[in-house]
Amino acid sequence: MGSSILTATDLSKVVPSAEGELTILHELSLELNKGDSLAIVGASGSGKSTLLGLLAGLDLPSGGEVTLAGQALSKLDEDQRARVRAEHVGFVFQSFQLLDSLNALENVMLPLELDGRKDARERATQLLQRVGLGQRLTHSPRQLSGGEQQRVAIARAFAAEPDVLFADEPTGNLDSHTGERISDLLFELNKERGTTLVLVTHDERLAHRCRRLIRLEAGQMVAPLEP
């Protein structure tokens, strides 16, 4: 296995539909090492978000296997998969998924506190300063712009120092200037911490900053590209 952190082997996802079985992903294989960055691109409905969910263990494949941090996910029950995610994975969603009842600092502290970290407040403060929100610690998500909310989400995702960060359209809701800053941030943290990045994106510029790029068409990988 070497330094492989994430492997997919013959991954398929088939779901029932009115017309019969619908194949969303068809026998897709890939391997990522620690510190790699992968962009998954393709038209809407090509299977990108489905693939992301399978790689992260949020969903199980119809066939094939995902191995994350040495664990074959289909051999685990839901609680065990949740534990693997908690220990190894961070998420950045397009919809931010911040808790409105908590301020920026508390949102970032939450995963650290759940992890039992004594330095949760200090570490969350450092991360928010790092993403340029040192002056906004006590603001609730409602008081923050979309770009600021996305930066809180990235700080939270990196808080637990994940081995793999999954990001679904991380710049999708942002203007190009803010999107550029968010991209820079993801790659800085990827480089500094050796975090493996897996991004679903429509943003070709962001995609081509990744070391590896795969394009999906109708659930199949078309020639993986090495930028």
N, C-alpha and C positions, 0 to 999 in steps of 0.2 A: 504493500500500500504506500510505502514511502511517506512523504509529508502530506498525502491526500487528506483533505478535511471534509470533502463532500463529493460523493460519487452517485451517479444515477446509472442504472443498468437496465436497458430494454424497457424503459418506463412507458406505460400506456394508461390512458384514462378513457373509459367508455361509459356513457350514461344513457339511460333509457329516454326516448323522446316519442312524440306522437307518431313519427314516421318509422319507429323501430330504434335500434341501438345507434347512438351517435358517438363516433370516435373523436374525442377532443385532442388527445395526444397519441402518437403512434410510435412505439418502440424507440424512444429517444435515450441516448447514452451520452454522458459527459463526466469529466473528472476535474475537480478543482483542488489546487494546493493552497496551503496557508498563504495569505497575502495576495492571492490572485484577484483579478476583477473581471467580471463577466457581465456583458450587456445582453439582454434578451429583447429582440426587436421583432416587429411584425405588425400586420394590420390588426384592427380590432377583431376579436373573435378567432384569432389564430392560435390561441391556447397559452398565451404568455402568462397571464395571472394564474391559470390552472397549474402550469409548470412551477411557478413560484411557490404556490401553496403546497404542492407535492414535495418539493425540495426542502421546504421548511417543516414538513411533518404536520401541517395544518389539515391535510387531507391525505387519504391513502390511495395509491394507484390501483387500477384494475389488474395490472400485470407489471412485472419488473420490481426493482428494489431501489430504495434510496438509503445510502449509508452516510450518516452525519456524525462526525467526530467518533468514528469507529463503531457506531451503533446502527444495526440494520433496523430501520424504523418500523417496518411491517411486522417485525417479531415482537414489538413492544405494545403494551396496552396504552390507552389514552393518557393515563396518569404518568406512565413512564416516558411517553413522548413529550408530555408537558415538561417533565423534569429535564429532559435533554435540551428542549428549547430554552428553558430558564437558565441552564448552565452555559449554553453555547451560542445562542442566537439573539440578534437584535432585529427589530422591525421598524421601518419607516413607511407609513401608509400615506396615500394621496390625501386621505381625509383627516390626517393628523392623529385622530383618536386620542386627543387630550381630554382629561377630565375637567369639565367646566367648574366643578366645585373646588378645585385646587388651583393655586397660583402656579406660575412658571417653575419656581424653585421646588414646590411640593410635587409637581408632576414628574420632575427629573429625580427627586429623592425617592419616589415611591418604589421603583425596582430595587434600589439600593437597600431600602429599609426592609423590603420583603426578603432580601438576601442576607439580612442581619448585619449589614455594614455599619460599624460605629461612626465612620467618617462620612455618613450619607450627606449631611448638610454641606460640609466643606467640599466634598467631591462634586456635588451637584452645582454648587456656586462656581467652582473652577470651570466646569464644562459650559455653563451658561455664559461666563465671561469669555470663554474661548470662542463661542459662536456669536459674540458681539451683543449679548443681552444682559450684561452686568448691571445695567440701570433698570431692568424690567423684571427683576426677580419676584416682586410681589404683585405683578399684574396677572389677572386671570386671563384665560384664553380669549374671552370676549373683548378684552382691552388690547389685544395684540392683532397686528395685521397678519395676512396669510403667510407672508414670508417669515415673520417672527414666530408664528405658530410652528411652521415647518422647522425652524432652527431649534425650537424647544423639543420637537419630536426627535430631531437628530441627536441632540444632547442626551435625551432620555435613552435612545437606542444604544448609544455608546457608553452609557453610565456603567453598565454591568460588564464592560470590556468583552463583548461577544467575539467568538471566533469567526462567525459569519454574520454579516449584516445584509438582510433582504430589504430592498426598497422598491415599492411599487409606484412608478411614476413620481419620483421624489421632486421633480421640478414642474409637474403637470399643471399645478394651480398658480404658478408664479410668473411674474414678468421676467423678461430675459435677463435683466441685470441681477435681480435677486436669485434667479435660477442659476446663474453663473457662480454666484457666491456660495450657494448651497452645494453645487458640484465641486468647487474648489475644496470646500470643507470635507466632503465625503472622501475625496482622494488624499487630502492631508492626513486625515485620521487613519485611512487605509494604510498609508505609507508608514506613519509613526508607530502604529500599534500592530501592524501585520494582520489587520482584520481583512478577511476575504469579503469582497463586495459582490452581491448578485443583484443587478438592477433590471427591472422592466421599465422600458422607456420608449417614448415616441421621439425623443430629442436626439437627433442623429449626432449632434456635436458631443453630447454627453456620452452616447454609445461609443463613439470612436475614441474617447479618452480611456476606455476600459482596455485591458490587455487582450481580452478575448471578446468575441461578439458572435452570437448565434442568431440566425433569422428563422422565425417559424412561419410556415405557410400551411394552413389547414392541418395544424397539429403535427407537421413533420418538419424536421430540421433541414433547412436548405444550406448546404455547404458551410460549415462553420468557418468563420473568417478570423484570421489572426492579424489585427491591425498593426 
